[in-house]
């Protein structure tokens, strides 16, 4: 696999998680504001926590994209760098944390 392919795959992966985070966040905010009467308010902290986790995931995703850009412009020989791995892992952890919190909220509010 060439360097170009590594960075293309990394860029695609990071971008997909950013898109999913933004989509879930936007959809949940839209649905919650139109259906506030049917929401179980005792679990509302889970929803707000998931929103924060998705925002954090997007922040780390942008950081990851910046790291990819920096590594490509520095003509790095591999995408295996802590400058890329750290924000990428943090992005994934924040995304899955938000996803779990959102799912728990959804199951408890139905």
C-alpha positions as CSV (number, residue, x, y, z in Angstrom):
1,X,0.0,0.0,0.0
2,X,1.4,3.4,-1.0
3,X,1.6,6.4,1.3
4,X,-1.1,8.1,-0.8
5,X,-3.5,5.2,-0.2
6,X,-2.8,5.2,3.6
7,X,-3.6,8.9,3.9
8,X,-6.6,8.6,1.6
9,X,-8.1,5.8,3.7
10,X,-7.3,7.7,6.9
11,X,-8.9,10.9,5.5
12,X,-12.0,8.9,4.4
13,X,-12.4,7.2,7.8
14,X,-12.1,10.4,9.8
15,X,-14.5,12.2,7.4
16,X,-17.1,9.5,7.7
17,X,-17.1,9.7,11.5
18,X,-17.4,13.5,11.4
19,X,-20.4,13.1,9.0
20,X,-22.1,10.5,11.2
21,X,-21.6,12.6,14.3
22,X,-23.0,15.7,12.6
23,X,-25.9,13.8,11.2
24,X,-26.9,12.1,14.4
25,X,-26.5,15.4,16.3
26,X,-28.6,17.3,13.8
27,X,-31.3,14.7,13.5
28,X,-31.6,14.3,17.3
29,X,-31.8,18.0,17.9
30,X,-34.5,18.3,15.2
31,X,-36.6,15.5,16.5
32,X,-36.3,16.4,20.2
33,X,-37.3,20.0,19.6
34,X,-40.4,18.9,17.7
35,X,-41.4,16.2,20.2
36,X,-40.6,17.6,23.6
37,X,-43.8,16.4,25.1
38,X,-42.9,12.7,24.6
39,X,-39.4,12.9,26.1
40,X,-38.7,11.2,29.4
41,X,-37.1,14.1,31.3
42,X,-35.3,11.9,33.8
43,X,-33.0,10.7,31.1
44,X,-32.4,14.0,29.4
45,X,-28.9,14.2,30.8
46,X,-28.0,11.2,28.6
47,X,-29.2,13.1,25.5
48,X,-27.3,16.2,26.4
49,X,-24.2,14.1,27.2
50,X,-24.4,12.4,23.8
51,X,-24.6,15.8,22.1
52,X,-21.5,16.9,23.9
53,X,-19.7,13.6,22.9
54,X,-20.7,14.1,19.3
55,X,-19.4,17.7,19.3
56,X,-16.1,16.5,20.9
57,X,-15.9,13.7,18.3
58,X,-16.2,16.4,15.5
59,X,-13.5,18.5,17.2
60,X,-11.1,15.6,17.3
61,X,-12.1,14.7,13.7
62,X,-11.0,18.2,12.5
63,X,-7.8,17.8,14.5
64,X,-7.2,14.4,12.8
65,X,-7.8,16.0,9.4
66,X,-5.3,18.7,10.3
67,X,-2.8,16.1,11.3
68,X,-3.3,14.2,8.0
69,X,-2.7,17.5,6.1
70,X,0.4,18.2,8.2
71,X,1.8,14.7,7.6
72,X,1.1,14.8,3.9
73,X,2.7,18.3,3.5
74,X,5.7,17.1,5.5
75,X,6.0,14.2,3.1
76,X,5.8,11.7,6.0
77,X,6.6,8.1,4.9
78,X,3.7,6.6,6.9
79,X,0.4,7.5,8.5
80,X,1.5,5.6,11.6
81,X,2.3,8.7,13.7
82,X,1.2,9.6,17.2
83,X,0.2,13.0,15.8
84,X,-2.5,11.2,13.9
85,X,-3.3,8.2,16.1
86,X,-4.1,10.2,19.3
87,X,-6.8,12.5,17.9
88,X,-8.1,9.7,15.7
89,X,-8.6,7.3,18.7
90,X,-10.1,10.2,20.8
91,X,-12.5,10.9,17.9
92,X,-13.6,7.3,17.9
93,X,-13.9,7.0,21.7
94,X,-16.0,10.2,21.8
95,X,-18.2,9.0,18.9
96,X,-18.9,5.6,20.4
97,X,-19.5,7.2,23.8
98,X,-22.1,9.5,22.3
99,X,-23.6,6.6,20.4
100,X,-24.0,4.5,23.5
101,X,-25.5,7.4,25.5
102,X,-27.9,8.2,22.7
103,X,-29.0,4.6,22.4
104,X,-29.6,4.3,26.1
105,X,-31.6,7.5,26.0
106,X,-33.6,6.2,23.1
107,X,-34.4,2.9,24.8
108,X,-35.4,4.5,28.1
109,X,-37.5,7.2,26.6
110,X,-39.7,5.0,24.4
